[in-house]
Amino acid sequence: MEATINYLWEASICLLLLYGFYWMSLSHHTFFDWNRGYLIGMMGMVLIIPLLSIPSFFFDQGSGFPLTYSYILPEFNVQADIKNTILSLNTFLIILFCIYLLGVFIATAKFIF
C-alpha cells in the first residue's frame, strides 16, 4: 500500500512539472501536432518516470540503504462511548439524506413546471 501511495505522489509531482513546462513553453504556440504529441507523450512519461530508481543524497554511502529516523510515541488508551458515536453518525446521515431528498424534490418540481 505504501508503494502505491509513493508512486501516486511521484506521478503527481511529475505530472505537475511536465504540465508546467508545457504551459510555460508550448501552450502559446500554434504547432498543434507538437503540442498533441507532447501531451500524449507526457502521459506515458508520467507512468514510467516514477518507476525509475534515482539515487539520492539521503542514502548512506556505505550500506546503500536509506537513512531512517525513528521515534517511539508513548502509549495511551482512548475509550469512547460507542452508542453516542453511532447515534450521532446516524443522525448526521439522516439529516444529509433529507437534504438530498429536498434537492431531488426541488429539481423534479422545476423540471415538471
Sequence and secondary structure as in RCSB ss.txt:
>XXXX:A:sequence
MEATINYLWEASICLLLLYGFYWMSLSHHTFFDWNRGYLIGMMGMVLIIPLLSIPSFFFDQGSGFPLTYSYILPE
FNVQADIKNTILSLNTFLIILFCIYLLGVFIATAKFIF
>XXXX:A:secstr
 HHHHHHHHHHHHHHHHHHHHIIIIITTSS HHHHHHHHHHHHHHHHHGGGS    TTB TTT SB         
      HHHHHHHHHHHHHHHHHHHHHHHHHHHHHHH 
